[in-house]
Amino acid sequence: MPDFAPDAFTIFGNFNKDQKKDGHYWAQIDVPVDELRKLFEWTKTAERCQDIKGNECVKLRANLMPRTAKESGNQYLMMALSDVKADKPRIDF
């Protein structure tokens, strides 16, 4: 199995269900300054793209994973944000 580069940076956040608006979530994310520094360094050499407005951009990957709080039992989404990697090769049997 091939080895893949570790994430250049990783930022985690929790998205909580809004109590007043169905289907809405809110988040306040504490981002470690060290991870922001890694993100900044990564952007210097990351592949560029353009958004719909023509702004220079970089692509990020975010995974949203359903979770349940241990103490309150409240459901929320945990986010892991990192750099985009090349697709892993598929192994067909």
N, CA, C and O atoms as CSV, one atom per row, in Angstrom:
chain,resi,resn,atom,element,x,y,z
A,1,MET,N,N,0.844,-1.176,0.000
A,1,MET,CA,C,0.000,0.000,0.000
A,1,MET,C,C,0.892,1.244,0.000
A,1,MET,O,O,1.806,1.341,0.819
A,2,PRO,N,N,0.642,2.195,-0.905
A,2,PRO,CA,C,1.498,3.371,-0.979
A,2,PRO,C,C,1.327,4.269,0.240
A,2,PRO,O,O,0.258,4.325,0.848
A,3,ASP,N,N,2.410,4.971,0.583
A,3,ASP,CA,C,2.350,5.942,1.666
A,3,ASP,C,C,1.869,7.277,1.110
A,3,ASP,O,O,2.177,7.632,-0.028
A,4,PHE,N,N,1.115,8.010,1.917
A,4,PHE,CA,C,0.631,9.320,1.515
A,4,PHE,C,C,1.168,10.359,2.475
A,4,PHE,O,O,1.365,10.085,3.659
A,5,ALA,N,N,1.401,11.543,1.963
A,5,ALA,CA,C,1.932,12.628,2.789
A,5,ALA,C,C,0.968,12.943,3.927
A,5,ALA,O,O,-0.249,12.871,3.756
A,6,PRO,N,N,1.512,13.288,5.079
A,6,PRO,CA,C,0.635,13.697,6.185
A,6,PRO,C,C,-0.030,15.026,5.840
A,6,PRO,O,O,0.424,15.742,4.947
A,7,ASP,N,N,-1.088,15.345,6.541
A,7,ASP,CA,C,-1.767,16.616,6.319
A,7,ASP,C,C,-0.802,17.763,6.570
A,7,ASP,O,O,-0.022,17.724,7.522
A,8,ALA,N,N,-0.848,18.786,5.721
A,8,ALA,CA,C,-0.004,19.965,5.908
A,8,ALA,C,C,-0.460,20.744,7.138
A,8,ALA,O,O,0.345,21.402,7.797
A,9,PHE,N,N,-1.726,20.668,7.436
A,9,PHE,CA,C,-2.328,21.313,8.607
A,9,PHE,C,C,-3.654,20.608,8.854
A,9,PHE,O,O,-4.195,19.979,7.945
A,10,THR,N,N,-4.177,20.701,10.049
A,10,THR,CA,C,-5.497,20.153,10.352
A,10,THR,C,C,-6.186,21.084,11.338
A,10,THR,O,O,-5.627,21.431,12.379
A,11,ILE,N,N,-7.390,21.476,11.003
A,11,ILE,CA,C,-8.199,22.329,11.879
A,11,ILE,C,C,-9.496,21.589,12.161
A,11,ILE,O,O,-10.212,21.194,11.240
A,12,PHE,N,N,-9.792,21.404,13.440
A,12,PHE,CA,C,-11.006,20.705,13.836
A,12,PHE,C,C,-12.035,21.711,14.347
A,12,PHE,O,O,-11.680,22.734,14.933
A,13,GLY,N,N,-13.299,21.410,14.122
A,13,GLY,CA,C,-14.379,22.247,14.637
A,13,GLY,C,C,-15.625,21.416,14.853
A,13,GLY,O,O,-15.814,20.381,14.214
A,14,ASN,N,N,-16.471,21.874,15.753
A,14,ASN,CA,C,-17.744,21.210,16.013
A,14,ASN,C,C,-18.885,22.126,15.589
A,14,ASN,O,O,-18.906,23.307,15.938
A,15,PHE,N,N,-19.825,21.582,14.840
A,15,PHE,CA,C,-20.991,22.322,14.358
A,15,PHE,C,C,-22.209,21.810,15.116
A,15,PHE,O,O,-22.554,20.632,15.034
A,16,ASN,N,N,-22.851,22.704,15.848
A,16,ASN,CA,C,-23.980,22.343,16.703
A,16,ASN,C,C,-25.294,22.724,16.046
A,16,ASN,O,O,-25.379,23.739,15.355
A,17,LYS,N,N,-26.324,21.906,16.263
A,17,LYS,CA,C,-27.651,22.205,15.719
A,17,LYS,C,C,-28.189,23.480,16.333
A,17,LYS,O,O,-28.111,23.691,17.544
A,18,ASP,N,N,-28.736,24.327,15.476
A,18,ASP,CA,C,-29.364,25.564,15.950
A,18,ASP,C,C,-30.698,25.205,16.597
A,18,ASP,O,O,-31.491,24.466,16.013
A,19,GLN,N,N,-30.946,25.714,17.776
A,19,GLN,CA,C,-32.171,25.390,18.514
A,19,GLN,C,C,-33.407,26.062,17.919
A,19,GLN,O,O,-34.525,25.607,18.160
A,20,LYS,N,N,-33.227,27.140,17.144
A,20,LYS,CA,C,-34.372,27.907,16.635
A,20,LYS,C,C,-34.642,27.694,15.149
A,20,LYS,O,O,-35.770,27.894,14.698
A,21,LYS,N,N,-33.633,27.293,14.383
A,21,LYS,CA,C,-33.792,27.141,12.936
A,21,LYS,C,C,-33.531,25.698,12.540
A,21,LYS,O,O,-32.408,25.209,12.658
A,22,ASP,N,N,-34.551,25.030,12.078
A,22,ASP,CA,C,-34.436,23.633,11.682
A,22,ASP,C,C,-33.455,23.481,10.522
A,22,ASP,O,O,-33.521,24.225,9.544
A,23,GLY,N,N,-32.553,22.522,10.636
A,23,GLY,CA,C,-31.590,22.257,9.573
A,23,GLY,C,C,-30.386,23.182,9.583
A,23,GLY,O,O,-29.516,23.060,8.721
A,24,HIS,N,N,-30.312,24.103,10.534
A,24,HIS,CA,C,-29.192,25.033,10.617
A,24,HIS,C,C,-28.234,24.595,11.716
A,24,HIS,O,O,-28.635,23.967,12.696
A,25,TYR,N,N,-26.962,24.937,11.537
A,25,TYR,CA,C,-25.916,24.643,12.504
A,25,TYR,C,C,-25.129,25.921,12.779
A,25,TYR,O,O,-25.145,26.854,11.977
A,26,TRP,N,N,-24.453,25.953,13.901
A,26,TRP,CA,C,-23.580,27.069,14.237
A,26,TRP,C,C,-22.270,26.512,14.779
A,26,TRP,O,O,-22.210,25.370,15.234
A,27,ALA,N,N,-21.233,27.319,14.728
A,27,ALA,CA,C,-19.929,26.882,15.231
A,27,ALA,C,C,-19.135,28.070,15.737
A,27,ALA,O,O,-19.211,29.167,15.183
A,28,GLN,N,N,-18.386,27.843,16.773
A,28,GLN,CA,C,-17.324,28.741,17.211
A,28,GLN,C,C,-16.113,27.852,17.333
A,28,GLN,O,O,-16.090,26.939,18.158
A,29,ILE,N,N,-15.105,28.107,16.521
A,29,ILE,CA,C,-13.974,27.189,16.428
A,29,ILE,C,C,-12.724,27.849,17.003
A,29,ILE,O,O,-12.341,28.947,16.599
A,30,ASP,N,N,-12.102,27.163,17.946
A,30,ASP,CA,C,-10.821,27.598,18.488
A,30,ASP,C,C,-9.731,26.993,17.612
A,30,ASP,O,O,-9.545,25.776,17.599
A,31,VAL,N,N,-9.013,27.841,16.881
A,31,VAL,CA,C,-8.001,27.361,15.947
A,31,VAL,C,C,-6.614,27.616,16.537
A,31,VAL,O,O,-6.260,28.763,16.810
A,32,PRO,N,N,-5.828,26.561,16.734
A,32,PRO,CA,C,-4.478,26.751,17.249
A,32,PRO,C,C,-3.639,27.601,16.285
A,32,PRO,O,O,-3.645,27.372,15.075
A,33,VAL,N,N,-2.930,28.569,16.830
A,33,VAL,CA,C,-2.097,29.453,16.021
A,33,VAL,C,C,-1.063,28.644,15.236
A,33,VAL,O,O,-0.745,28.994,14.099
A,34,ASP,N,N,-0.539,27.579,15.818
A,34,ASP,CA,C,0.423,26.741,15.097
A,34,ASP,C,C,-0.178,26.161,13.822
A,34,ASP,O,O,0.507,26.065,12.804
A,35,GLU,N,N,-1.456,25.770,13.868
A,35,GLU,CA,C,-2.112,25.238,12.664
A,35,GLU,C,C,-2.330,26.344,11.638
A,35,GLU,O,O,-2.234,26.095,10.436
A,36,LEU,N,N,-2.621,27.561,12.092
A,36,LEU,CA,C,-2.745,28.686,11.157
A,36,LEU,C,C,-1.411,28.995,10.487
A,36,LEU,O,O,-1.369,29.328,9.303
A,37,ARG,N,N,-0.333,28.884,11.239
A,37,ARG,CA,C,0.999,29.087,10.647
A,37,ARG,C,C,1.274,28.031,9.574
A,37,ARG,O,O,1.794,28.344,8.503
A,38,LYS,N,N,0.917,26.773,9.874
A,38,LYS,CA,C,1.101,25.700,8.889
A,38,LYS,C,C,0.264,25.961,7.643
A,38,LYS,O,O,0.730,25.760,6.522
A,39,LEU,N,N,-0.967,26.407,7.841
A,39,LEU,CA,C,-1.847,26.732,6.711
A,39,LEU,C,C,-1.233,27.836,5.864
A,39,LEU,O,O,-1.213,27.737,4.638
A,40,PHE,N,N,-0.732,28.888,6.506
A,40,PHE,CA,C,-0.119,30.002,5.785
A,40,PHE,C,C,1.082,29.527,4.974
A,40,PHE,O,O,1.227,29.899,3.809
A,41,GLU,N,N,1.942,28.712,5.575
A,41,GLU,CA,C,3.119,28.199,4.862
A,41,GLU,C,C,2.686,27.335,3.674
A,41,GLU,O,O,3.270,27.415,2.593
A,42,TRP,N,N,1.674,26.523,3.883
A,42,TRP,CA,C,1.184,25.643,2.816
A,42,TRP,C,C,0.661,26.452,1.634
A,42,TRP,O,O,0.876,26.076,0.482
A,43,THR,N,N,-0.028,27.569,1.912
A,43,THR,CA,C,-0.608,28.365,0.820
A,43,THR,C,C,0.450,28.957,-0.098
A,43,THR,O,O,0.153,29.287,-1.246
A,44,LYS,N,N,1.677,29.097,0.387
A,44,LYS,CA,C,2.738,29.678,-0.436
A,44,LYS,C,C,3.072,28.808,-1.647
A,44,LYS,O,O,3.477,29.325,-2.688
A,45,THR,N,N,2.903,27.490,-1.515
A,45,THR,CA,C,3.267,26.587,-2.609
A,45,THR,C,C,2.090,25.740,-3.108
A,45,THR,O,O,2.250,24.938,-4.028
A,46,ALA,N,N,0.925,25.914,-2.511
A,46,ALA,CA,C,-0.232,25.099,-2.902
A,46,ALA,C,C,-0.693,25.428,-4.319
A,46,ALA,O,O,-0.546,26.551,-4.801
A,47,GLU,N,N,-1.253,24.415,-4.962
A,47,GLU,CA,C,-1.794,24.609,-6.307
A,47,GLU,C,C,-2.935,25.618,-6.258
A,47,GLU,O,O,-3.770,25.581,-5.353
A,48,ARG,N,N,-2.964,26.500,-7.216
A,48,ARG,CA,C,-3.970,27.561,-7.271
A,48,ARG,C,C,-5.131,27.175,-8.179
A,48,ARG,O,O,-4.983,26.387,-9.113
A,49,CYS,N,N,-6.281,27.751,-7.878
A,49,CYS,CA,C,-7.466,27.619,-8.723
A,49,CYS,C,C,-8.215,28.950,-8.634
A,49,CYS,O,O,-7.758,29.879,-7.968
A,50,GLN,N,N,-9.346,29.038,-9.293
A,50,GLN,CA,C,-10.163,30.249,-9.232
A,50,GLN,C,C,-11.570,29.880,-8.798
A,50,GLN,O,O,-12.094,28.824,-9.153
A,51,ASP,N,N,-12.176,30.781,-8.013
A,51,ASP,CA,C,-13.572,30.578,-7.660
A,51,ASP,C,C,-14.459,31.171,-8.743
A,51,ASP,O,O,-13.955,31.656,-9.756
A,52,ILE,N,N,-15.750,31.140,-8.548
A,52,ILE,CA,C,-16.705,31.591,-9.560
A,52,ILE,C,C,-16.559,33.084,-9.880
A,52,ILE,O,O,-16.950,33.539,-10.955
A,53,LYS,N,N,-15.988,33.839,-8.929
A,53,LYS,CA,C,-15.779,35.281,-9.133
A,53,LYS,C,C,-14.414,35.584,-9.732
A,53,LYS,O,O,-14.103,36.746,-9.996
A,54,GLY,N,N,-13.593,34.562,-9.951
A,54,GLY,CA,C,-12.273,34.764,-10.522
A,54,GLY,C,C,-11.192,35.038,-9.490
A,54,GLY,O,O,-10.063,35.367,-9.856
A,55,ASN,N,N,-11.516,34.909,-8.199
A,55,ASN,CA,C,-10.521,35.111,-7.146
A,55,ASN,C,C,-9.527,33.958,-7.115
A,55,ASN,O,O,-9.891,32.806,-7.352
A,56,GLU,N,N,-8.269,34.276,-6.822
A,56,GLU,CA,C,-7.253,33.244,-6.660
A,56,GLU,C,C,-7.557,32.451,-5.384
A,56,GLU,O,O,-7.790,33.040,-4.328
A,57,CYS,N,N,-7.554,31.134,-5.480
A,57,CYS,CA,C,-7.949,30.271,-4.367
A,57,CYS,C,C,-7.013,29.068,-4.245
A,57,CYS,O,O,-6.227,28.776,-5.147
A,58,VAL,N,N,-7.116,28.386,-3.118
A,58,VAL,CA,C,-6.529,27.065,-2.922
A,58,VAL,C,C,-7.665,26.151,-2.485
A,58,VAL,O,O,-8.643,26.605,-1.892
A,59,LYS,N,N,-7.532,24.879,-2.778
A,59,LYS,CA,C,-8.577,23.924,-2.407
A,59,LYS,C,C,-8.290,23.329,-1.035
A,59,LYS,O,O,-7.160,22.939,-0.741
A,60,LEU,N,N,-9.314,23.264,-0.207
A,60,LEU,CA,C,-9.239,22.622,1.097
A,60,LEU,C,C,-10.204,21.453,1.120
A,60,LEU,O,O,-11.179,21.425,0.369
A,61,ARG,N,N,-9.931,20.497,1.977
A,61,ARG,CA,C,-10.824,19.348,2.145
A,61,ARG,C,C,-11.410,19.411,3.544
A,61,ARG,O,O,-10.692,19.631,4.519
A,62,ALA,N,N,-12.718,19.217,3.636
A,62,ALA,CA,C,-13.371,19.181,4.947
A,62,ALA,C,C,-14.220,17.917,5.030
A,62,ALA,O,O,-15.018,17.628,4.139
A,63,ASN,N,N,-14.036,17.180,6.103
A,63,ASN,CA,C,-14.875,16.025,6.392
A,63,ASN,C,C,-15.811,16.409,7.527
A,63,ASN,O,O,-15.364,16.936,8.547
A,64,LEU,N,N,-17.099,16.151,7.363
A,64,LEU,CA,C,-18.088,16.365,8.423
A,64,LEU,C,C,-18.553,14.995,8.894
A,64,LEU,O,O,-19.040,14.182,8.107
A,65,MET,N,N,-18.395,14.755,10.192
A,65,MET,CA,C,-18.708,13.444,10.745
A,65,MET,C,C,-19.712,13.591,11.880
A,65,MET,O,O,-19.469,14.358,12.812
A,66,PRO,N,N,-20.844,12.869,11.828
A,66,PRO,CA,C,-21.826,12.977,12.910
A,66,PRO,C,C,-21.275,12.426,14.215
A,66,PRO,O,O,-20.619,11.384,14.238
A,67,ARG,N,N,-21.546,13.132,15.289
A,67,ARG,CA,C,-21.095,12.732,16.624
A,67,ARG,C,C,-22.209,12.996,17.634
A,67,ARG,O,O,-23.136,13.761,17.366
A,68,THR,N,N,-22.108,12.357,18.793
A,68,THR,CA,C,-23.018,12.591,19.905
A,68,THR,C,C,-22.187,12.946,21.125
A,68,THR,O,O,-21.255,12.225,21.481
A,69,ALA,N,N,-22.527,14.064,21.770
A,69,ALA,CA,C,-21.795,14.504,22.958
A,69,ALA,C,C,-21.996,13.490,24.079
A,69,ALA,O,O,-23.121,13.062,24.337
A,70,LYS,N,N,-20.917,13.109,24.740
A,70,LYS,CA,C,-20.987,12.098,25.798
A,70,LYS,C,C,-21.811,12.575,26.986
A,70,LYS,O,O,-22.619,11.813,27.516
A,71,GLU,N,N,-21.623,13.815,27.412
A,71,GLU,CA,C,-22.309,14.300,28.610
A,71,GLU,C,C,-23.769,14.662,28.365
A,71,GLU,O,O,-24.648,14.241,29.116
A,72,SER,N,N,-24.034,15.453,27.300
A,72,SER,CA,C,-25.395,15.949,27.084
A,72,SER,C,C,-26.224,15.062,26.164
A,72,SER,O,O,-27.453,15.114,26.198
A,73,GLY,N,N,-25.565,14.251,25.345
A,73,GLY,CA,C,-26.283,13.446,24.364
A,73,GLY,C,C,-26.679,14.234,23.119
A,73,GLY,O,O,-27.328,13.689,22.226
A,74,ASN,N,N,-26.295,15.519,23.049
A,74,ASN,CA,C,-26.611,16.340,21.882
A,74,ASN,C,C,-25.840,15.856,20.664
A,74,ASN,O,O,-24.674,15.470,20.760
A,75,GLN,N,N,-26.509,15.883,19.519
A,75,GLN,CA,C,-25.854,15.492,18.279
A,75,GLN,C,C,-25.245,16.726,17.624
A,75,GLN,O,O,-25.807,17.820,17.680
A,76,TYR,N,N,-24.085,16.528,17.004
A,76,TYR,CA,C,-23.403,17.621,16.321
A,76,TYR,C,C,-22.575,17.034,15.182
A,76,TYR,O,O,-22.470,15.815,15.048
A,77,LEU,N,N,-21.995,17.896,14.372
A,77,LEU,CA,C,-21.099,17.474,13.302
A,77,LEU,C,C,-19.686,17.908,13.669
A,77,LEU,O,O,-19.463,19.069,14.009
A,78,MET,N,N,-18.731,16.986,13.602
A,78,MET,CA,C,-17.339,17.331,13.806
A,78,MET,C,C,-16.706,17.521,12.432
A,78,MET,O,O,-16.883,16.691,11.539
A,79,MET,N,N,-15.965,18.623,12.266
A,79,MET,CA,C,-15.304,18.921,11.009
A,79,MET,C,C,-13.800,18.764,11.169
A,79,MET,O,O,-13.225,19.172,12.177
A,80,ALA,N,N,-13.173,18.169,10.164
A,80,ALA,CA,C,-11.718,18.136,10.069
A,80,ALA,C,C,-11.364,18.788,8.732
A,80,ALA,O,O,-11.733,18.283,7.672
A,81,LEU,N,N,-10.650,19.909,8.791
A,81,LEU,CA,C,-10.288,20.691,7.607
A,81,LEU,C,C,-8.797,20.525,7.364
A,81,LEU,O,O,-7.997,20.690,8.284
A,82,SER,N,N,-8.414,20.198,6.125
A,82,SER,CA,C,-7.000,20.012,5.801
A,82,SER,C,C,-6.762,20.291,4.324
A,82,SER,O,O,-7.672,20.673,3.588
A,83,ASP,N,N,-5.519,20.092,3.912
A,83,ASP,CA,C,-5.164,20.280,2.510
A,83,ASP,C,C,-5.729,19.134,1.676
A,83,ASP,O,O,-5.979,18.040,2.181
A,84,VAL,N,N,-5.924,19.406,0.402
A,84,VAL,CA,C,-6.441,18.395,-0.519
A,84,VAL,C,C,-5.281,17.519,-0.978
A,84,VAL,O,O,-4.203,18.017,-1.302
A,85,LYS,N,N,-5.512,16.234,-1.002
A,85,LYS,CA,C,-4.507,15.265,-1.467
A,85,LYS,C,C,-4.944,14.701,-2.813
A,85,LYS,O,O,-6.118,14.763,-3.178
A,86,ALA,N,N,-3.997,14.161,-3.529
A,86,ALA,CA,C,-4.336,13.438,-4.758
A,86,ALA,C,C,-5.187,12.236,-4.375
A,86,ALA,O,O,-5.028,11.678,-3.289
A,87,ASP,N,N,-6.081,11.842,-5.255
A,87,ASP,CA,C,-6.921,10.675,-4.983
A,87,ASP,C,C,-6.059,9.451,-4.739
A,87,ASP,O,O,-5.060,9.221,-5.420
A,88,LYS,N,N,-6.471,8.672,-3.749
A,88,LYS,CA,C,-5.766,7.420,-3.484
A,88,LYS,C,C,-6.075,6.440,-4.620
A,88,LYS,O,O,-7.203,6.388,-5.109
A,89,PRO,N,N,-5.080,5.673,-5.033
A,89,PRO,CA,C,-5.363,4.713,-6.105
A,89,PRO,C,C,-6.371,3.667,-5.641
A,89,PRO,O,O,-6.341,3.220,-4.495
A,90,ARG,N,N,-7.252,3.291,-6.542
A,90,ARG,CA,C,-8.255,2.263,-6.232
A,90,ARG,C,C,-7.633,0.896,-6.414
A,90,ARG,O,O,-6.827,0.679,-7.319
A,91,ILE,N,N,-8.004,0.003,-5.569
A,91,ILE,CA,C,-7.563,-1.386,-5.686
A,91,ILE,C,C,-8.800,-2.218,-5.986
A,91,ILE,O,O,-9.657,-2.400,-5.121
A,92,ASP,N,N,-8.889,-2.714,-7.193
A,92,ASP,CA,C,-10.018,-3.555,-7.585
A,92,ASP,C,C,-9.604,-5.007,-7.515
A,92,ASP,O,O,-8.526,-5.379,-7.979
A,93,PHE,N,N,-10.458,-5.822,-6.937
A,93,PHE,CA,C,-10.182,-7.246,-6.833
A,93,PHE,C,C,-11.022,-8.013,-7.795
A,93,PHE,O,O,-10.930,-9.239,-7.855
